[in-house]
């Protein structure tokens, strides 16, 4: 439920009750499974019509475009909230870069402490977490954080 919530991946219309239906029907087992669902999967559940099933698939697809910071918050990494997720995403830019980082490198980020650094490093080393991230990546979920250069700023027009 937290994965789909407004402050994280923001999958509109995917309520607690809908997630329970999907889990109890054996259609999904983790958040990565959401991105492989089609309208027929929802039509097999009570309460869905063609229009609502199509809308749900579209909402899930749209959520795959969220920036890395939202995905990091959605993963439920212990001690990592929205602010820490933003700091991590801005520092590393990609999920792959973050996955390669150790606790010491993560801990060097201003605003993150040793507890968060160890927690993130442990999560990234966990085989179950790695499998979920790989599943999400294969499904086309965005694994990057956009870079923004203020218009007219000192670096405007310089690109990356």
C-alpha positions in Angstrom: 0.0 0.0 0.0 2.8 2.4 0.9 4.5 1.7 -2.5 1.3 2.9 -4.3 0.5 5.9 -2.1 0.4 9.5 -3.1 3.7 10.5 -1.7 5.6 7.7 -3.4 4.6 6.1 -6.7 1.2 7.7 -6.7 -0.8 4.9 -8.4 -4.2 6.6 -8.4 -7.1 4.4 -7.6 -5.1 1.5 -6.2 -6.6 1.3 -2.8 -5.8 -1.0 0.1 -8.9 -3.1 -0.8 -7.8 -3.4 -4.4 -4.3 -4.5 -3.4 -5.8 -7.1 -1.0 -7.9 -8.4 -3.9 -4.8 -8.8 -6.1 -2.9 -10.5 -3.4 -5.6 -12.9 -2.4 -6.3 -13.8 -6.0 -2.5 -14.6 -6.4 -2.2 -12.1 -9.2 0.6 -10.2 -7.5 3.2 -11.1 -4.9 5.2 -7.9 -4.7 5.1 -4.3 -6.0 7.1 -5.4 -9.1 4.2 -7.6 -10.2 1.9 -4.5 -10.6 3.8 -3.4 -13.7 3.0 -6.6 -15.5 -0.8 -6.4 -15.1 -3.2 -5.9 -17.9 -6.9 -5.0 -18.0 -7.9 -8.7 -18.0 -6.2 -9.1 -14.6 -8.4 -6.5 -13.1 -11.5 -7.7 -15.0 -11.1 -11.0 -13.2 -11.7 -9.2 -9.9 -15.0 -8.2 -8.4 -16.0 -4.6 -8.9 -14.0 -3.9 -12.1 -15.6 -3.0 -15.5 -13.6 -2.5 -18.7 -13.3 1.3 -18.2 -12.0 1.0 -14.6 -9.7 -1.8 -15.4 -8.2 0.2 -18.3 -7.9 3.2 -16.1 -6.0 1.2 -13.4 -3.5 -0.2 -16.0 -2.9 3.4 -17.2 -2.4 4.6 -13.6 0.2 1.9 -13.0 1.9 2.7 -16.3 2.0 6.4 -15.5 3.5 5.7 -12.1 6.5 4.0 -13.8 7.6 7.4 -14.9 8.1 8.8 -11.4 11.6 9.9 -10.6 14.1 7.8 -8.7 13.5 9.7 -5.5 9.8 8.6 -5.4 10.8 5.0 -6.1 13.4 5.1 -3.3 10.7 6.4 -0.9 8.2 3.8 -2.1 10.6 0.8 -1.5 10.1 1.1 2.2 13.8 1.1 3.0 14.1 1.3 6.8 14.8 4.8 8.0 14.5 6.3 4.5 11.6 8.8 4.1 10.9 11.2 1.4 13.7 13.7 2.3 16.4 11.0 2.6 15.2 9.5 -0.7 15.5 12.9 -2.4 19.1 13.3 -1.1 20.1 9.8 -2.2 18.5 10.3 -5.7 20.2 13.7 -6.2 23.6 12.4 -5.1 23.7 9.2 -7.1 21.4 10.0 -10.0 20.7 6.3 -10.9 19.6 3.3 -9.0 22.6 1.4 -10.4 25.0 4.0 -8.9 23.2 3.8 -5.5 23.3 0.0 -5.6 27.1 0.1 -6.0 27.7 2.6 -3.2 28.7 1.4 0.3 27.6 2.7 3.6 30.7 5.0 3.9 30.0 6.7 0.6 26.2 7.0 1.4 27.1 8.4 4.8 29.1 11.3 3.3 25.9 12.8 2.0 25.1 15.9 3.9 21.8 15.4 5.8 22.1 11.6 6.1 23.5 9.9 9.1 25.2 6.7 9.8 22.0 4.9 10.6 20.4 5.8 7.3 23.7 5.0 5.4 23.9 1.5 7.0 20.2 0.9 6.3 20.4 1.8 2.7 23.6 -0.2 2.1 22.0 -3.2 3.8 18.9 -2.9 1.7 21.0 -2.7 -1.5 22.9 -5.8 -0.5 19.8 -7.8 0.3 19.1 -10.4 -2.5 15.3 -10.1 -2.2 15.5 -6.3 -2.5 17.9 -6.6 -5.5 15.5 -9.0 -7.2 12.6 -6.6 -6.7 14.6 -3.7 -8.1 15.7 -5.8 -11.1 12.0 -6.8 -11.7 11.0 -3.1 -11.5 13.7 -2.2 -14.0 12.7 -4.9 -16.4 9.2 -3.7 -16.2 10.3 -0.2 -17.3 10.1 1.6 -14.0 12.2 4.8 -14.1 15.5 4.3 -12.3 16.9 7.8 -12.7 16.5 11.2 -11.1 16.2 14.2 -13.5 18.9 16.8 -13.3 17.7 20.4 -13.2 19.7 23.5 -14.1 18.0 26.7 -13.2 17.3 28.8 -16.3 19.6 31.8 -16.4 21.8 30.3 -13.7 25.6 30.0 -13.8 25.4 26.6 -15.5 22.6 27.4 -17.9 23.2 26.0 -21.3 26.1 23.9 -20.2 24.2 20.6 -20.3 25.6 17.6 -18.5 
